[in-house]
Amino acid sequence: MDVVAIVPAYNEEKTIGEVLRCLVQVKEIKKIVVVSDGSTDGTVSVAKSFNVEVIELEENRGKGGAMKAGFDRFMADIVLFLDADLIGLTSKHVRDLLFPVLNDEAEMTIGIFDKGRMATDLAQRVAPGLSGQRAVKSSILENISDIDISRFGVEIALTRYVEENNFRLKEILLKDMT
């Protein structure tokens, strides 16, 4: 199965390099795509230095619009979404998110921060559907209408769709990450 990693980014020049440095080490990922959502800082130049695909949106469309721009242009069997501002991401975290979907144990995984910042950990335990870290089968993404207009509600829309349609969902603890 092919895997594409899509990293929506808005003015994340300070953190996106560490995310990409991790992703390029994961051999299961066939393509890495950064979608700059109207960034005005050095996000694009940092991304291009990693020799990954970069989509530059001129206007900010919100996270949902950026994610859709990525998977509309670069679809694979499995899409991995990761935020561009992650701190502490490791290849183990990425594989932990991917393997249940690759091994057909789930249609979608959601990464839940654990032992990172207390406020983030608590927020994700109360509302795990808000996490932007997830691997999902592309067949699910193809069937969700208007994901691009959901802006920052895209995670809730994905989670709700998976739950309402009885797809298998697995929560993955991402230790020491924020």
Residue frames relative to the residue before (quaternion, step in Angstrom):
aa qw qx qy qz dx dy dz
M 1.0000 0.0000 0.0000 0.0000 0.00 0.00 0.00
D 0.3795 -0.7166 0.5415 0.2218 3.54 -1.01 0.86
V 0.1457 -0.7739 0.6131 0.0630 3.54 -1.12 0.78
V 0.0773 -0.7493 0.6556 0.0531 3.54 -1.03 0.88
A 0.2350 -0.7406 0.6134 0.1417 3.56 -1.03 0.85
I 0.0920 -0.7871 0.6095 0.0218 3.56 -0.81 1.04
V 0.0846 -0.7950 0.6005 -0.0128 3.52 -0.77 1.15
P 0.1736 -0.7733 0.6010 0.1037 3.61 -0.29 1.21
A 0.0071 -0.8309 0.5538 -0.0538 3.58 -0.83 0.95
Y 0.0022 0.7637 -0.6456 0.0054 3.51 -1.03 0.86
N 0.8367 -0.1739 0.0630 0.5155 3.55 -0.44 1.28
E 0.3852 0.7271 -0.4655 0.3261 3.55 0.77 1.14
E 0.1695 0.8335 -0.5142 0.1098 3.60 1.07 0.63
K 0.6618 0.5337 -0.3152 0.4217 3.62 1.06 -0.62
T 0.8014 0.3132 -0.1456 0.4884 3.60 1.07 -0.62
I 0.5729 0.6431 -0.3893 0.3265 3.60 1.05 -0.59
G 0.5800 0.6044 -0.3741 0.3979 3.60 1.07 -0.60
E 0.6684 0.4918 -0.3038 0.4681 3.59 0.94 -0.83
V 0.6205 0.5283 -0.3393 0.4698 3.58 1.06 -0.73
L 0.6968 0.4682 -0.2732 0.4697 3.59 0.86 -0.96
R 0.5979 0.5630 -0.3562 0.4456 3.60 1.05 -0.73
C 0.6570 0.4876 -0.2953 0.4933 3.57 1.06 -0.74
L 0.6885 0.5155 -0.2990 0.4132 3.59 0.77 -1.01
V 0.6601 0.5203 -0.3304 0.4294 3.61 0.91 -0.81
Q 0.6339 0.5383 -0.3260 0.4496 3.62 1.23 -0.30
V 0.6364 0.5387 -0.3243 0.4467 3.60 1.24 -0.33
K 0.3262 -0.8083 0.4616 0.1648 3.56 -0.21 1.33
E 0.5862 0.5916 -0.3759 0.4064 3.61 1.14 -0.44
I 0.6398 0.5105 -0.3208 0.4766 3.59 1.21 -0.46
K 0.2718 -0.7957 0.5272 0.1231 3.56 -0.64 1.16
K 0.8003 0.0445 -0.0030 0.5979 3.59 1.09 -0.63
I 0.1627 -0.7549 0.6301 0.0816 3.54 -1.11 0.84
V 0.0565 -0.8032 0.5924 -0.0264 3.54 -0.81 1.09
V 0.1397 -0.7477 0.6446 0.0771 3.54 -0.89 1.01
V 0.1294 -0.7666 0.6250 0.0707 3.56 -0.88 0.97
S 0.1978 -0.7763 0.5919 0.0885 3.54 -0.40 1.28
D 0.2306 -0.8195 0.5198 0.0712 3.52 -0.43 1.30
G 0.7808 -0.3027 0.1510 0.5253 3.56 0.61 1.19
S 0.2312 0.8042 -0.5188 0.1751 3.60 1.15 0.49
T 0.2100 -0.7799 0.5810 0.1002 3.54 -1.12 0.78
D 0.6130 0.5193 -0.3545 0.4784 3.58 1.28 0.09
G 0.7369 -0.4284 0.2998 0.4284 3.61 -1.13 -0.53
T 0.2358 0.8074 -0.5127 0.1723 3.60 1.18 0.38
V 0.6857 0.4966 -0.2918 0.4450 3.59 0.81 -0.99
S 0.6866 0.4772 -0.3076 0.4542 3.61 0.83 -0.89
V 0.6157 0.5175 -0.3550 0.4766 3.61 1.03 -0.66
A 0.6595 0.5108 -0.3114 0.4551 3.60 0.87 -0.91
K 0.6761 0.4997 -0.3018 0.4496 3.59 0.87 -0.92
S 0.6029 0.5672 -0.3659 0.4253 3.60 1.10 -0.52
F 0.6644 0.4756 -0.2995 0.4925 3.61 1.26 -0.27
N 0.4089 -0.7410 0.4496 0.2855 3.57 1.29 0.13
V 0.4085 0.6632 -0.5066 0.3696 3.55 0.88 1.04
E 0.5995 -0.5241 0.4378 0.4173 3.57 -1.26 0.18
V 0.0666 -0.7915 0.6072 0.0213 3.56 -0.99 0.85
I 0.1240 -0.7448 0.6527 0.0613 3.53 -0.93 0.99
E 0.1490 -0.7957 0.5836 0.0640 3.57 -0.75 1.05
L 0.1566 -0.7668 0.6183 0.0716 3.56 -0.52 1.20
E 0.4408 -0.7213 0.4683 0.2573 3.58 -0.74 1.03
E 0.7771 0.2150 -0.1146 0.5804 3.58 1.01 -0.82
N 0.5347 -0.6167 0.4757 0.3278 3.53 -1.15 0.68
R 0.1551 -0.8083 0.5661 0.0469 3.57 -0.69 1.15
G 0.5264 -0.5845 0.4342 0.4390 3.55 1.24 -0.26
K 0.7017 -0.5018 0.3103 0.3994 3.52 -1.24 0.46
G 0.6469 0.5256 -0.3259 0.4461 3.60 0.92 -0.85
G 0.6635 0.5027 -0.2974 0.4674 3.58 0.96 -0.85
A 0.6513 0.5074 -0.3089 0.4721 3.57 1.03 -0.80
M 0.6468 0.5132 -0.3206 0.4642 3.58 0.94 -0.85
K 0.6658 0.5012 -0.3019 0.4630 3.58 0.92 -0.91
A 0.6172 0.5340 -0.3496 0.4601 3.60 0.98 -0.76
G 0.6577 0.5137 -0.3061 0.4580 3.58 1.02 -0.74
F 0.7712 0.3582 -0.2332 0.4718 3.59 0.67 -0.96
D 0.5445 0.5726 -0.4210 0.4454 3.61 1.19 -0.18
R 0.7408 0.4144 -0.2168 0.4822 3.56 1.02 -0.79
F 0.8001 0.1434 -0.0490 0.5804 3.59 1.05 -0.75
M 0.0511 0.8123 -0.5747 0.0848 3.57 0.09 1.28
A 0.0263 -0.7579 0.6518 0.0039 3.53 -1.21 0.65
D 0.7115 -0.4220 0.3180 0.4632 3.58 -1.26 -0.02
I 0.7839 0.1102 -0.0282 0.6104 3.55 1.08 -0.84
V 0.1630 -0.7696 0.6121 0.0810 3.52 -1.02 0.90
L 0.1767 -0.7566 0.6248 0.0778 3.53 -0.91 1.04
F 0.1124 -0.7779 0.6160 0.0533 3.57 -0.77 1.03
L 0.0481 0.7776 -0.6251 0.0488 3.55 -0.93 0.96
D 0.4717 -0.6521 0.5137 0.2972 3.55 -1.07 0.75
A 0.5106 -0.6768 0.4543 0.2737 3.56 -1.15 0.68
D 0.7063 0.4713 -0.2615 0.4589 3.60 1.21 -0.31
L 0.3262 0.7728 -0.4909 0.2354 3.59 1.19 0.42
I 0.1469 -0.7587 0.6295 0.0802 3.53 -1.12 0.75
G 0.8066 0.2603 -0.2095 0.4877 3.56 -0.81 1.03
L 0.3698 0.7353 -0.4928 0.2826 3.61 1.23 0.23
T 0.0769 -0.7859 0.6131 0.0254 3.57 -1.00 0.90
S 0.6349 -0.5133 0.3970 0.4193 3.57 -1.24 0.27
K 0.5778 0.5659 -0.3776 0.4509 3.61 1.15 -0.52
H 0.6232 0.5272 -0.3420 0.4656 3.61 0.94 -0.82
V 0.6715 0.5059 -0.2980 0.4520 3.56 0.87 -0.99
R 0.6817 0.4752 -0.2927 0.4731 3.59 0.85 -0.89
D 0.6116 0.5469 -0.3490 0.4528 3.59 1.04 -0.72
L 0.6589 0.4869 -0.3019 0.4875 3.58 1.07 -0.70
L 0.7175 0.4868 -0.2503 0.4307 3.57 0.95 -0.90
F 0.6807 0.5701 -0.3215 0.3291 3.59 0.70 -1.06
P 0.6424 0.5041 -0.3725 0.4410 3.68 0.85 -0.65
V 0.6670 0.4624 -0.3084 0.4962 3.61 1.07 -0.61
L 0.6405 0.5238 -0.3206 0.4611 3.59 0.97 -0.82
N 0.7398 0.4007 -0.2096 0.4982 3.57 1.03 -0.81
D 0.4560 -0.7282 0.4027 0.3155 3.58 1.34 0.30
E 0.3758 0.7001 -0.5075 0.3334 3.55 0.99 0.93
A 0.7828 0.0581 -0.0234 0.6191 3.57 1.29 -0.33
E 0.4359 -0.6602 0.5339 0.2986 3.55 -1.25 0.46
M 0.7985 0.0440 -0.0224 0.6000 3.57 1.21 -0.48
T 0.1517 -0.7427 0.6423 0.1132 3.53 -1.19 0.68
I 0.1675 -0.7479 0.6337 0.1052 3.52 -1.25 0.56
G 0.3126 -0.7564 0.5471 0.1754 3.56 -0.85 0.98
I 0.1293 -0.7812 0.6099 0.0332 3.54 -0.86 1.06
F 0.4100 -0.7178 0.5068 0.2446 3.57 -0.71 1.09
D 0.0043 -0.7863 0.6167 -0.0375 3.54 -1.06 0.86
K 0.8430 0.0616 -0.1092 0.5230 3.55 -0.82 1.10
G 0.4406 0.6239 -0.4993 0.4090 3.53 1.05 0.87
R 0.7767 -0.1786 0.1774 0.5774 3.57 -0.77 -1.02
M 0.5588 -0.6512 0.3957 0.3274 3.57 -0.86 0.98
A 0.6649 0.5127 -0.3190 0.4397 3.62 0.87 -0.86
T 0.6625 0.4953 -0.3016 0.4742 3.58 0.99 -0.83
D 0.6369 0.5271 -0.3266 0.4580 3.58 0.92 -0.89
L 0.6755 0.4987 -0.2923 0.4577 3.58 0.87 -0.97
A 0.6498 0.5229 -0.3192 0.4500 3.58 0.90 -0.91
Q 0.7104 0.4506 -0.2747 0.4656 3.59 0.90 -0.83
R 0.6106 0.5203 -0.3696 0.4689 3.59 1.11 -0.43
V 0.6626 0.4886 -0.2973 0.4836 3.58 1.07 -0.75
A 0.8088 0.0621 0.0106 0.5847 3.59 0.94 -0.91
P 0.1076 -0.8506 0.5114 0.0578 3.61 0.41 1.18
G 0.5835 0.6073 -0.3672 0.3949 3.59 1.15 -0.47
L 0.5917 0.5923 -0.3619 0.4101 3.59 1.25 -0.18
S 0.5098 0.6712 -0.4193 0.3373 3.59 1.18 -0.29
G 0.3471 -0.7435 0.5402 0.1870 3.55 -1.02 0.88
Q 0.5928 0.5651 -0.3570 0.4493 3.57 1.28 -0.15
R 0.3293 0.7512 -0.5109 0.2573 3.56 -0.39 1.20
A 0.2221 -0.7052 0.6521 0.1676 3.51 -1.33 0.47
V 0.0152 0.8143 -0.5757 0.0724 3.55 -0.90 0.95
K 0.4943 -0.6309 0.5045 0.3209 3.55 -1.09 0.71
S 0.5372 -0.6635 0.4193 0.3088 3.56 -0.89 0.93
S 0.5637 0.6069 -0.3933 0.3990 3.60 1.10 -0.55
I 0.6256 0.5190 -0.3372 0.4749 3.59 1.12 -0.57
L 0.6642 0.5155 -0.3085 0.4449 3.58 0.88 -0.91
E 0.6424 0.5487 -0.3196 0.4290 3.57 1.02 -0.78
N 0.7309 0.4431 -0.2340 0.4634 3.58 1.14 -0.55
I 0.5969 0.5397 -0.3810 0.4553 3.61 1.22 0.03
S 0.2345 -0.7837 0.5609 0.1272 3.55 -0.59 1.13
D 0.8553 0.2020 -0.1502 0.4528 3.54 -1.25 0.56
I 0.2561 0.7796 -0.5362 0.1976 3.59 1.08 0.56
D 0.6389 0.5614 -0.3237 0.4145 3.57 1.10 -0.67
I 0.7019 0.4505 -0.2931 0.4674 3.61 1.08 -0.49
S 0.5326 0.6502 -0.4026 0.3626 3.58 1.25 -0.07
R 0.2816 -0.7968 0.4879 0.2187 3.59 1.34 -0.12
F 0.8303 -0.1383 0.0974 0.5310 3.64 -0.53 -1.05
G 0.5696 0.5843 -0.3905 0.4262 3.60 1.25 0.06
V 0.3501 0.7792 -0.4657 0.2311 3.56 1.30 0.11
E 0.6397 0.5241 -0.3378 0.4494 3.60 0.96 -0.74
I 0.6487 0.5020 -0.3145 0.4777 3.57 0.98 -0.84
A 0.6427 0.5269 -0.3245 0.4516 3.60 0.96 -0.86
L 0.6572 0.5057 -0.3082 0.4663 3.60 0.94 -0.86
T 0.6796 0.4928 -0.2899 0.4596 3.56 0.84 -1.00
R 0.6559 0.5133 -0.3130 0.4565 3.58 0.90 -0.91
Y 0.6520 0.5194 -0.3173 0.4522 3.60 0.92 -0.88
V 0.6585 0.5073 -0.3035 0.4658 3.58 0.91 -0.91
E 0.6890 0.4780 -0.2863 0.4635 3.58 0.87 -0.92
E 0.6765 0.5034 -0.2996 0.4463 3.61 0.90 -0.90
N 0.7421 0.3811 -0.2113 0.5093 3.58 1.13 -0.59
N 0.4670 -0.7388 0.3928 0.2859 3.56 1.31 0.40
F 0.2885 0.7229 -0.5622 0.2794 3.55 0.96 0.90
R 0.5339 -0.6255 0.4625 0.3313 3.55 -1.18 0.55
L 0.0761 -0.7900 0.6076 -0.0312 3.52 -0.81 1.14
K 0.0479 -0.7992 0.5991 0.0072 3.56 -0.89 0.91
E 0.2826 -0.7396 0.5892 0.1615 3.56 -0.91 0.98
I 0.1581 -0.7887 0.5929 0.0371 3.54 -0.94 1.03
L 0.3371 -0.7321 0.5533 0.2104 3.58 -0.78 0.99
L 0.1495 -0.7691 0.6189 0.0556 3.55 -0.88 1.03
K 0.2017 -0.8384 0.4991 0.0850 3.54 0.10 1.33
D 0.8687 0.1175 -0.1084 0.4689 3.52 -1.24 0.76
M 0.5620 0.5799 -0.3934 0.4394 3.56 1.04 0.76
T 0.0508 -0.7890 0.6112 0.0365 3.56 -1.14 0.65
